[in-house]
């Protein structure tokens, strides 16, 4: 005979690294509402990991289905946490690569500006030199000998 794990055995994976708040309320017809609220582990943790689980059912229905629903909730929670960590790592790597690429672009730009300023040092053009030669010759022609 296989026994179904109990409430706390199903919650154990979620309780391993965070606090969980549970509330139970009943209406006047005997319908219960169970709320399971995982608390954030760190202030910057993604809100998806603290999405509450609400189950509304009779006491008998909760006794039958609660362990399975909690087990599934914890499994989805673990997958989400795992996926979020992967996404977080990928984003951090992409940001680092972008910063490095931007630094490299800035370095290339600064280097090319340095070369441009050196290359742009004033050099008298050949046409100016020729003009000076003509003026010099005109002055000599106009000078009394």
C-alpha angles and dihedrals in degrees: 000000000000117000122213113236113251131244097273095043087057092048095045096091091053092044092053093085109011145037117256124202117206126191129182125194134171132209125219091270095058096257111145128211117202118192122193113193120184112207123225116266092205129016092243095049116128113266091229088075091059098049106136124233116225122193121182117187144114118287090254092051091049091050090054103039107024098086093052093046092048091047090052092045091052091047092051089045091053091048091049092048090048093047092047091052090051091049091047091052092047092049092049091050091048092049091050092049091049092049091050091048091049091049090050092049091049091049092050091047092050091047093050091048089053091052093046092054091051092047091047094062107133113265119178108247119237092244091059091052091050090050091052090052091054093049091048089053092047091052090051091050093049094046116099111245 
